[in-house]
């Protein structure tokens, strides 16, 4: 899991995102050919910060809640974003991810995140 809480990363922690693919109806996921995850990171003013492409074939099965049959079949991929500009402290960022298998759109989502460097407080 990520070290993030509320999509806030500490400055010294890796910028690790977990990408999760599942069928909302709980059906078995269709066999994928060569899926790729494309991501773009922008700031609140829509300035481009970073982008990347990840092979999603390495995604592993990951049951979220075995009691909930609709969420028992998932694929999860963990990725550390290496771009230093995507880790600037004090800015709000938007990560937009698109998962495609060839020309077929499988999933798309946008999340916000931030990087913080909290001060130590003496008791």
BABAVO-88903 format. One line per 5 residues: number of its first residue (from 1); their letters; for each residue y, z, x of C-alpha. Coordinates in steps of 0.001 Angstrom, whole numbers, plus 500000, padded with zeros to 6 digits. Example, Ala and Ser with C-alpha at 12.3 -4.5 7.8 and 13.67 -1.06 7.14 Angstrom:
<firos>
1 = AS = 495500 507800 512300  498940 507140 513670
</firos>
This chain:
<firos>
1 = XXXXX = 500000 500000 500000  503585 499627 501100  505741 502423 502354  508291 501421 499748  509292 503636 496863
6 = XXXXX = 511359 501987 494175  511457 498881 496365  513344 500780 499073  511997 500391 502588  512867 502752 505434
11 = XXXXX = 514465 500917 508371  511667 501863 510782  508824 500779 508448  507415 497249 508258  508709 495045 505468
16 = XXXXX = 505276 494715 503822  504861 493120 500416  501741 493121 498266  501249 489956 496213  498929 490435 493230
21 = XXXXX = 497466 487622 491110  495708 488356 487813  495117 486788 484414  497077 488782 481775  494238 488213 479283
26 = XXXXX = 491729 489747 481691  489773 486526 482198  488066 485648 485453  490468 483813 487749  489750 480108 488107
31 = XXXXX = 488451 478893 491451  491391 478037 493671  491553 475094 496055  494105 475768 498792  496684 478074 497227
36 = XXXXX = 499939 478740 499070  502553 481374 498465  506131 480293 499149  508842 482936 499271  512603 482855 499586
41 = XXXXX = 514781 485871 500261  518444 485814 499259  521137 488439 498954  523121 489350 495848  525529 486472 496504
46 = XXXXX = 522601 483996 496698  522982 483440 500443  519710 482351 502044  518275 485079 504266  514685 484051 505007
51 = XXXXX = 511793 482021 503673  508151 481535 504431  504838 480077 503417  501552 481997 503398  498018 480733 502794
56 = XXXXX = 496799 482676 499745  493130 481857 500502  492912 485150 502425  493649 487152 499245  490952 489736 498509
61 = XXXXX = 489609 491046 495192  491400 494244 494223  490705 496096 490966  493892 497833 489822  492319 499955 487092
66 = XXXXX = 488555 499722 486606  488885 501363 483167  491188 498594 481967  489063 495437 481805  492194 493272 481623
71 = XXXXX = 493290 494537 485051  489896 494702 486773  489981 491148 488198  492812 490649 490659  493484 488985 493979
76 = XXXXX = 495780 490787 496427  497434 489568 499585  499427 491788 501923  502113 490221 504104  504700 491595 506534
81 = XXXXX = 507957 489625 506477  508915 489206 510152  512552 488108 509746  514994 490707 511099  517766 489445 508806
86 = XXXXX = 515615 490399 505783  515684 494018 507024  519425 494621 507225  520209 498180 506117  522384 498674 503050
91 = XXXXX = 522079 495247 501404  520372 494308 498170  517853 491495 498606  515952 489297 496173  512481 488010 497039
96 = XXXXX = 511432 485032 494914  507741 484128 495268  505996 481013 493959  502220 480612 494135  500961 477039 493943
101 = XXXXX = 497568 475410 494245  498467 471853 495181  501017 470759 492572  499837 473337 490019  502079 476381 489535
106 = XXXXX = 499929 479530 489306  502509 482298 489335  506169 482998 490000  508222 486181 490181  511367 487694 491667
111 = XXXXX = 511837 491283 492805  514734 493160 494350  514454 495416 497378  516599 497226 499883  516306 498739 503352
116 = XXXXX = 517653 502229 503986  518095 504423 507035  518361 507972 505676  520065 510623 507767  518162 513693 508803
121 = XXX = 519346 516793 506968  519184 520147 508689  517988 523034 506539
</firos>
